[in-house]
């Protein structure tokens, strides 16, 4: 290990975050992406409904006829989509579903344990949404880290497993989180 790598590891350790491994295990990367897609399809996010995928939540029609989706509806629907086929969920990564006033907004995967420091978030089916190293200065890494910080800052975020925020949000600097709303 070079002196620069040692200094970087010490800085990350002092900040409470583990230094991400040089490369994410391919099986974990593939499963993280598949879990995001499964939840996107179940919740009708991205452009999946336009591709003929029927979500398990009823959003109604467009505009004024659209229906809001509650956190309980989103949790039940996404949970059903994750019941089988995701053995590393909760071990190598967790999922976050930030909620907007009208329903689920997106899906984020955050590495935990040996996969800490890696993450991915949902994107259109035509794009590749591979996990990225959250510590890098690349645009996609910064966007993913920002979405993780916002998901960690919001109490309305749904986590899979339910205690997933503990591992995913450890070491997330409060300054990078979304600003608190003023008291009314």
N, C-alpha and C positions, 0 to 999 in steps of 0.2 A: 504494500500500500504506500503510495507516495505521500509526502507531507501535505500536499494540497488536498488529497482525498481524506486524510486524517483530520485536517482542520474542518473540512466540509461535514464529516461525520460528527465531529464534536459540536459544531454549530447546530446541526439538525437535532442531535440528542438534547442539547440545551433548550431547543425550542419545543421539545416533546414529540418530535416526529421521527420515525425511523427512516434511515436512508433507503430509498428504493433500490432493489436489486438491479443489476445491470440490464436484466431482461426479464420480462414477465413470462412465466411458464406458458407455453403455447396452449395447453389444455385449459388453463384458467382464463386466458385471453379469449379463447373461443367461447367458453361458457358464459363469461361476463356479457359478451356481445349477444349471445343467444337469449340470455335472460332479459336483456333490455328489449330485444325484439318481441319476445313473448308477452311482456307487460304492455308494450306499445300496442300490439295487436289487440290484446284484451281490453285495453282502455280506449281504443280508437284514436290513439295519438299519431302524430306525424300524418302521412297521407295513406295509411293503411285502409281506412274505410273507402277511399276512392279506388282502391285496388280490389274491392269486393270482399274484404275481410270484415266480418260482422263482429263488432265489439260486444262484450257481455254487459256493458252499461248502456242505458238508453239516454242519449243526448237529445233526442227529438229531432226537429228539423233545423233549418238555418235561421239566424237572426232572432227575431222575436219569438219564434216557435221552439227555439232551443231550450233544453232543460239543463239545470245545474246538476252536477254529480257530487254527492256528499262524500266525505272522507270514508265513511263506513261502506258505501257502495264501491268506492275505488279499492279499498283494502280487501274486501271480499272477492272482487273480480280479479285483481292482480294476484291475490293469494292462490286462487284456483288455478291461474295460469302457471304458477311456480311450484305446484304440488309435486310434480315429477320431473326428473331429468336434470336437476341442478344440484348435484351432490356437494359442490364447493360453496354454495350459498351459505353465508354465515361462518364459513371457515376461512376462505381465501378472499371473499368480497361480500359486500352487503349492497342492497339496493335502496335508493331513496326516491320517493315520488313526491316532489313539492306540489302543494295544493294551491291553486288560485281560488278566487271567490266562486268561479263557475265550475271548478273541478280540477282534475289532475293536469299539471302543466307540462311535465317532462319526466323522464326516468334517468337516474344517474347510478352508475355502479362505482363503488369505491373499494379499493383493495384494503384488506386487513391482514394481520399476521405477516406471513412471509411476502405477501403481495402489497403490503402497505406502501403508499407513495404512488400508486397507479390508479387510474380512474378512466371512466368513459361516460358519455351521455348520449341520449337518443338523438337520432338524426333521420332524415328522410330515407326511405328504403333504397333509393338509388345511390346512397353514399355509403362508404365504408366507415364504420364507427368503432374502430379499433381502440383499445385502451392506450392511454398515453402516460408518460412519466409526469406527474404533477409538479415536479421541482424544476422542470426545464422552462426556458424562456420562450419557447415556441408558442404561437398564437393559440393552437388547439389545447395545449397544456394549460395555458393561462385561463382560457375559457372554462375548461373542465374544473380547475381548481376554484375558480370564482363561483361556479354553480354548486360545488361541494360546500363552500363557505356559506352561501346563501341557504342551502338546504339545512345545514347545521344550525343556522341562526333562527330558522322559522320553526315554531312549535307545532305548526300544522303539517309539517312534512311527515309522510308515512314511510316507515322503515321496514325492510324485510331482511333478516328477521326483526321482530319488534324492538329488540335491544341493539340493533345495528348502529345506532347513532354513537354509542359508547366507543366503538372501535373506529368508526369512520371520522368522527369529529375530534378525536384525541389530537391535541397539538395544533388545531386550527386556530390561528391567531385571531383574536377578537377584532383587530383592525381590518382584517380581510373579510369579515362577515358583513352581511347587510346591516345598514344602520338601524338602530332601534327606532320604533315609531314613537312620536311624542305622546305623552299622556293626555287624555282628553278630559 
